């Protein structure tokens, strides 16, 4: 039941925080943080056991829970954790706790309801990373949507209503495509076996006709790339990031985007092992476009928060590229990029929130010379700016190096073009630091530097990003069993249907 408790405890903590918020504004923060700390203890227990767990070496589940829920419709509570979900659950708990800490003084209105929404989002994300029943997975996928909408619409900035509605429309529309694909698999599996089920392990063996396989896969893929987001499905992201409160931006960038990448790795590649390679070149092209487009638009921004938002489009392009390069090296690079991006971009959004809280602006035209006034805050901005550009020693360097190395083995030209994104990332990262924190001062008055609480938050993030960069072997060892079991068969003459151009028979070999 440890997997169930990982989801139940944040939900219970959110309900308790909402109830406590009617009497005292401090208790919602304390209760939410306490719930996540309890989850963190459970996570440490699983992480410790993973070092010697035979299941990890065999590539099977570290922990699994399988209960009947609505058996007449083939719906069950099937939760499981392997190396991939283990590291992502750890990222969720880490950034979740920092989201509570960074909003400690920022949120002063409806504090209980705010923390209830944050905890509901985190519970939904944990459910996505642990669910192996597709009905349950979709339930948690949608659970993330509504509280995030409230988080932006109620506690966001000037254009919060527009941004929250745009976020809702894009993600809900994408989710509907996935629902159609889940139902299609459900009925196709019944037609072939006489069994109704949403269980992932049973649906893996479902044979699909060529065109059916392509259409069903695209339903999943559209939902996941909208959340990733992939160009051209990205327009919701800059607005949502810009208008969200700091905690909302950290959760969006650090965690919600990762659910899209996780969905591709967990469901699209294993469920459609012959169809996925057919579309891989197109997805690699979209990934490279996203890398370059996001970097160029980052350089064009004067709003500091919007600049960081567009960097996510570029960095998540490396994740998409690593996934669809379809080899062990690139997939491990994609997972490392998910973790490193979550830490580094989450840190940048926290720093932007701290600057806005002090200066009441995000406009870099009104900044400059902050280093002399707030040296600790400015130093942290430089550290995570260097992380974002992929400097050796940081987790982002390891991730992007592995992605490019794996991509080069498949397509040297694609890897070379994607590498140009590293040059552009150096331009926008250093330009951001120079415009906002160096140069001439374009503001008056005095500003407080990082408090003890804020210094502690940034110290934890610095440790995390350096740990990923200097000791990546632990993460790579944990995720290797999963990615090494994914064997992709490139499309060949005897596998392609002459009429559709798709695989003649899509099922796990």
C-alpha positions in Angstrom: 0.0 0.0 0.0 3.0 2.3 0.1 2.2 3.5 -3.5 -1.4 4.3 -2.5 -0.2 6.2 0.5 2.0 8.4 -1.7 -1.1 9.7 -3.3 -3.5 9.6 -0.4 -1.3 11.6 2.0 -1.1 14.7 -0.2 -4.8 14.6 -0.8 -5.5 14.3 2.9 -3.0 17.1 3.6 -4.8 19.4 1.1 -8.2 18.8 2.7 -6.7 19.4 6.2 -5.0 22.6 4.9 -8.3 23.9 3.4 -10.1 23.3 6.7 -7.4 24.8 8.8 -7.2 27.9 6.6 -10.5 29.2 7.9 -9.0 29.7 11.4 -5.2 30.4 10.9 -3.2 31.3 7.8 -0.1 29.5 9.1 -1.5 26.1 9.5 -2.3 25.4 5.8 1.4 25.9 5.0 2.5 23.7 7.9 0.1 20.9 7.2 0.9 20.8 3.5 4.6 20.7 4.2 4.2 18.0 6.8 2.2 15.8 4.4 4.9 16.1 1.7 7.6 15.4 4.3 5.8 12.2 5.3 5.7 11.2 1.6 9.4 12.0 1.3 10.1 9.6 4.1 8.2 6.9 2.2 10.1 7.8 -0.9 13.5 7.5 0.9 12.5 4.0 2.0 11.8 2.9 -1.6 15.0 4.7 -2.9 17.1 2.9 -0.3 15.6 -0.5 -1.2 16.1 0.2 -4.9 19.9 0.0 -4.5 19.7 -3.7 -3.7 16.3 -4.6 -5.0 16.6 -7.6 -7.4 13.5 -6.3 -9.3 15.4 -3.2 -10.4 18.2 -5.3 -12.0 15.5 -7.4 -13.8 13.7 -4.3 -15.0 10.5 -5.2 -13.2 8.5 -3.3 -10.7 10.0 -2.1 -7.4 6.5 -1.9 -5.9 3.1 -2.8 -7.2 -0.5 -2.6 -6.0 -3.4 -4.2 -7.9 -6.9 -4.0 -6.6 -10.3 -4.5 -8.2 -12.3 -1.3 -8.5 -15.1 -1.8 -11.1 -14.4 -5.3 -12.3 -17.5 -5.5 -14.6 -15.9 -2.8 -16.8 -12.4 -4.0 -16.4 -11.3 -1.0 -14.2 -8.8 -1.6 -11.5 -6.5 0.3 -9.1 -3.2 -0.7 -10.6 -0.2 1.2 -9.3 3.4 0.4 -9.9 6.8 1.9 -9.6 10.0 1.2 -11.6 13.2 3.3 -12.0 11.5 5.9 -14.2 8.6 6.6 -12.0 10.9 6.4 -8.9 13.0 9.4 -10.0 10.0 11.4 -11.2 8.2 10.8 -7.9 11.3 12.1 -6.1 11.3 15.2 -8.3 7.6 15.8 -7.6 8.0 15.6 -3.8 11.2 17.8 -3.9 9.7 20.6 -6.1 6.3 20.2 -4.2 8.0 21.1 -0.9 9.9 24.0 -2.4 6.7 25.3 -4.0 5.1 25.4 -0.5 8.2 27.1 0.9 8.6 29.7 -1.8 4.9 30.8 -1.5 5.2 31.1 2.3 4.9 34.9 2.3 3.6 35.5 -1.3 0.1 34.1 -0.8 -2.0 36.1 1.6 -5.5 35.5 0.3 -7.5 32.2 0.6 -4.4 30.5 2.0 -6.2 27.2 2.8 -7.8 26.9 -0.6 -4.5 27.7 -2.3 -2.7 24.9 -0.5 -5.6 22.5 -1.1 -5.2 23.1 -4.9 -1.4 22.7 -4.8 -1.7 19.4 -3.0 -4.4 18.2 -5.4 -2.1 19.0 -8.3 0.8 17.1 -6.7 -1.5 14.1 -5.9 -2.6 14.1 -9.5 1.0 14.2 -10.8 2.0 11.3 -8.4 -1.0 9.3 -9.7 0.0 9.9 -13.3 3.6 8.6 -12.6 2.3 5.5 -10.7 -0.9 4.4 -12.6 -0.9 1.4 -14.9 -4.6 1.2 -15.4 -5.5 3.6 -18.3 -8.8 4.6 -16.8 -7.0 5.5 -13.5 -4.3 7.2 -15.5 -6.8 9.4 -17.3 -8.5 10.2 -14.0 -5.3 11.5 -12.5 -4.4 13.3 -15.8 -7.6 15.3 -15.5 -7.3 15.7 -11.7 -4.2 17.9 -12.4 -6.2 20.2 -14.7 -8.9 21.8 -12.5 -6.8 22.8 -9.5 -4.1 24.3 -11.8 -6.8 26.3 -13.5 -7.9 27.7 -10.1 -4.2 28.4 -9.1 -3.7 30.6 -12.2 -7.2 32.2 -12.3 -7.4 33.1 -8.6 -3.8 33.8 -7.5 -2.3 34.8 -10.8 -1.3 38.2 -12.1 -2.9 40.8 -14.4 -4.1 38.6 -17.3 -4.8 35.5 -15.2 -8.3 34.9 -16.5 -7.1 34.8 -20.1 -4.1 32.6 -19.3 -6.1 30.1 -17.2 -8.8 29.7 -19.8 -6.2 29.2 -22.5 -4.4 26.6 -20.4 -7.7 24.8 -19.7 -8.8 24.7 -23.4 -5.5 23.4 -24.7 -4.9 20.7 -22.1 -8.6 19.6 -22.0 -8.7 19.3 -25.8 -5.6 17.2 -25.8 -6.9 15.0 -23.0 -10.0 14.3 -25.0 -7.9 12.8 -27.8 -6.2 10.5 -25.3 -9.6 9.4 -23.9 -10.8 8.4 -27.4 -7.6 6.4 -27.9 -8.0 4.7 -24.5 -11.5 3.7 -25.4 -10.4 2.5 -28.8 -7.8 0.2 -27.3 -10.4 -1.0 -24.7 -12.9 -2.1 -27.4 -10.3 -3.4 -29.8 -8.8 -5.6 -27.1 -12.2 -6.9 -26.2 -12.9 -7.7 -29.9 -9.8 -9.8 -30.0 -9.8 -11.5 -26.6 -13.4 -11.2 -25.3 -12.0 -9.4 -22.2 -12.8 -5.8 -21.2 -9.7 -4.2 -19.5 -7.9 -1.0 -19.1 -4.8 -2.7 -17.6 -1.6 -1.6 -19.3 0.1 -5.0 -19.1 -2.8 -6.7 -20.9 -3.2 -4.0 -23.5 0.5 -4.2 -24.5 -0.2 -7.3 -26.5 -3.2 -5.9 -28.4 -2.7 -6.4 -32.2 -3.7 -3.4 -34.3 -4.3 -2.9 -38.0 -1.9 -0.4 -39.6 -4.2 2.6 -39.9 -5.8 1.9 -36.6 -2.5 1.7 -34.9 -1.5 5.1 -36.3 -4.7 6.8 -35.4 -4.8 5.4 -31.8 -1.2 6.3 -31.3 -1.8 9.9 -32.5 -4.6 10.3 -30.0 -2.2 9.5 -27.1 0.6 11.5 -28.7 -1.4 14.7 -29.3 -2.4 14.8 -25.6 1.2 14.3 -24.5 2.9 16.8 -26.8 0.3 19.5 -25.9 1.4 19.0 -22.2 5.1 18.7 -23.1 4.7 21.2 -25.0 5.8 20.7 -28.6 5.7 23.4 -31.2 3.1 24.3 -32.5 1.0 23.2 -29.5 2.9 25.5 -27.1 1.0 28.8 -27.1 -0.7 28.2 -23.8 2.7 27.8 -21.9 4.1 31.3 -21.9 0.9 32.9 -20.8 0.2 30.3 -18.1 3.8 30.7 -16.8 3.8 34.4 -16.9 0.4 34.8 -15.1 0.7 32.0 -12.6 1.9 32.6 -9.0 5.5 31.4 -8.3 4.4 28.0 -6.9 2.2 27.5 -10.0 5.1 28.3 -12.4 7.4 25.9 -10.5 4.9 23.1 -10.7 4.0 23.8 -14.3 7.6 23.9 -15.5 9.1 21.4 -13.1 6.4 18.7 -13.1 3.4 19.1 -15.4 5.5 19.3 -18.5 7.2 16.1 -17.4 3.9 14.2 -17.4 3.8 14.7 -21.2 7.2 13.2 -21.7 6.5 10.5 -19.2 3.3 9.5 -21.1 5.3 9.2 -24.4 7.9 6.9 -22.8 5.5 4.9 -20.7 2.6 4.4 -23.2 3.3 5.6 -26.7 6.6 3.7 -27.3 5.7 0.4 -25.6 2.1 0.2 -26.9 3.1 1.0 -30.5 6.6 -0.3 -30.9 6.3 -0.6 -34.7 4.3 2.5 -35.4 6.4 4.9 -33.3 9.6 4.5 -35.4 7.6 5.4 -38.5 6.8 8.9 -37.2 10.2 9.3 -35.4 11.8 11.4 -38.1 8.9 13.8 -38.1 9.0 14.1 -34.3 12.7 14.7 -34.4 12.1 17.6 -36.8 9.4 19.1 -34.5 11.8 18.7 -31.6 14.6 20.6 -33.4 12.2 23.3 -34.4 11.2 23.6 -30.8 14.8 23.8 -29.6 15.6 26.7 -31.9 12.3 28.5 -31.8 12.1 28.5 -28.0 15.7 29.8 -27.8 15.1 32.6 -30.3 11.9 33.7 -28.7 13.6 33.7 -25.3 16.1 36.2 -26.6 13.3 38.4 -27.8 11.6 38.8 -24.4 11.8 41.8 -22.0 9.5 40.1 -19.4 11.9 38.1 -17.2 9.3 35.4 -16.4 8.2 35.1 -20.1 11.8 34.7 -21.0 12.2 31.7 -18.6 8.9 30.3 -19.9 10.2 30.2 -23.5 13.4 28.4 -22.4 11.1 25.5 -21.3 10.0 25.2 -24.9 13.6 24.9 -26.0 14.7 22.5 -23.2 11.7 20.2 -23.6 12.6 20.0 -27.3 15.7 18.1 -26.2 13.5 15.7 -24.2 11.3 15.1 -27.3 14.4 14.6 -29.4 15.9 12.1 -27.0 12.8 10.1 -26.8 12.4 9.8 -30.6 16.0 9.1 -31.3 15.0 5.8 -29.8 18.1 4.3 -28.3 19.2 3.7 -24.8 21.6 6.7 -24.7 19.2 9.2 -26.0 16.3 7.9 -23.7 18.5 8.2 -20.7 19.5 11.7 -21.8 15.8 12.6 -22.1 15.1 11.3 -18.5 18.1 13.3 -17.2 16.9 16.4 -19.0 13.5 16.0 -17.4 15.1 16.0 -14.0 17.7 18.7 -14.7 15.1 21.0 -16.4 12.7 20.6 -13.5 15.4 21.7 -11.0 17.0 24.5 -13.0 13.9 26.1 -14.4 12.0 25.7 -11.2 14.9 27.6 -9.5 14.7 30.4 -12.2 11.0 30.8 -11.6 11.5 31.0 -7.9 14.2 33.7 -8.5 11.9 35.6 -10.8 9.2 35.5 -8.2 11.6 36.8 -5.6 12.6 39.7 -7.9 9.0 40.5 -8.6 8.0 40.4 -4.9 10.8 43.0 -4.2 10.5 45.3 -7.3 6.9 44.7 -8.3 7.9 44.3 -11.9 9.2 41.6 -14.3 10.4 44.1 -16.9 14.1 43.8 -17.5 14.1 47.4 -18.9 13.4 48.6 -15.4 16.1 46.5 -13.7 19.9 46.4 -14.1 22.6 46.7 -11.4 20.8 44.3 -9.0 24.1 42.6 -8.2 25.3 45.5 -6.0 22.0 45.5 -4.1 21.1 41.8 -3.8 24.3 39.9 -4.4 23.1 36.5 -3.0 20.0 36.6 -5.2 22.0 37.7 -8.2 24.6 35.0 -7.6 21.9 32.4 -7.6 20.5 33.8 -10.9 24.0 33.5 -12.4 24.4 29.9 -11.2 21.1 28.7 -12.7 21.6 30.8 -15.8 24.8 28.8 -16.3 22.9 25.6 -15.6 20.3 26.5 -18.3 23.0 27.0 -20.9 24.4 23.6 -20.2 27.7 24.4 -18.6 29.7 21.2 -17.6 29.2 20.3 -14.0 25.5 20.9 -14.1 22.8 18.2 -14.7 21.7 20.0 -17.9 25.1 19.3 -19.5 24.9 15.6 -18.9 21.4 15.4 -20.2 21.9 17.4 -23.4 25.2 15.6 -24.1 23.5 12.2 -23.9 20.6 13.3 -26.0 22.9 14.7 -28.7 25.2 11.6 -28.5 22.2 9.3 -29.0 20.8 11.4 -31.8 24.1 11.5 -33.6 24.0 7.7 -33.8 20.7 8.0 -35.6 21.1 11.2 -37.6 24.3 13.3 -37.5 22.6 16.2 -39.3 19.8 16.3 -36.8 22.2 16.3 -33.9 24.3 19.1 -35.5 21.3 21.4 -35.9 20.0 20.6 -32.4 23.5 21.5 -31.1 23.0 25.0 -32.4 20.4 25.3 -29.6 23.2 25.1 -27.1 24.8 28.2 -28.6 21.5 30.1 -28.5 20.9 29.1 -24.9 24.2 30.6 -24.0 23.1 33.8 -25.7 19.8 34.2 -23.9 21.1 33.0 -20.5 24.0 35.4 -20.4 21.9 38.2 -21.9 19.3 37.7 -19.1 21.9 37.9 -16.4 23.6 41.0 -17.9 20.4 42.9 -18.5 18.7 42.3 -15.1 21.6 41.9 -12.7 24.6 43.7 -14.3 25.0 47.1 -16.0 23.6 50.4 -14.9 20.9 50.6 -12.3 17.5 51.7 -13.7 15.6 51.7 -10.4 15.8 53.6 -7.1 15.5 52.7 -3.5 16.8 49.6 -1.6 16.0 45.9 -1.8 16.3 43.2 0.7 18.6 40.2 -0.2 17.6 36.6 0.2 16.2 35.7 3.7 17.2 32.6 5.6 14.2 30.7 4.2 14.9 31.8 0.7 18.6 31.0 1.0 17.8 27.5 2.2 15.5 26.9 -0.8 18.2 28.0 -3.3 20.8 26.0 -1.5 18.7 22.8 -1.9 18.3 23.5 -5.6 22.0 24.2 -6.1 22.9 20.9 -4.4 20.3 19.1 -6.6 21.6 20.5 -9.9 25.2 19.8 -9.0 24.4 16.3 -7.8 22.8 15.5 -11.2 25.8 17.0 -13.0 28.6 15.4 -10.9 27.0 12.1 -9.9 24.6 11.2 -12.7 25.4 7.5 -12.4 22.9 6.8 -9.7 20.0 8.1 -11.9 21.3 6.4 -15.0 21.7 3.1 -13.1 18.1 3.3 -11.9 16.6 4.1 -15.3 18.8 1.9 -17.4 16.7 -1.4 -16.9 13.6 0.3 -18.3 15.1 2.0 -21.3 17.3 -1.0 -22.2 14.2 -3.2 -22.5 12.7 -0.9 -25.2 13.7 -2.5 -28.4 12.5 -0.6 -31.5 12.3 -2.2 -34.8 12.9 0.3 -37.6 10.4 0.1 -40.4 11.5 -2.1 -43.3 10.0 -3.4 -46.5 8.5 -6.5 -45.0 7.0 -4.5 -42.0 5.3 -1.8 -44.0 1.9 -2.0 -45.4 2.2 -1.0 -49.1 -1.2 0.7 -49.0 -0.9 2.8 -45.8 2.8 3.1 -45.3 2.4 1.9 -41.7 3.4 -1.2 -39.9 1.5 -4.3 -40.9 1.1 -5.6 -37.4 1.7 -3.5 -34.3 2.3 -5.5 -31.2 5.1 -6.1 -28.7 7.7 -8.4 -30.3 
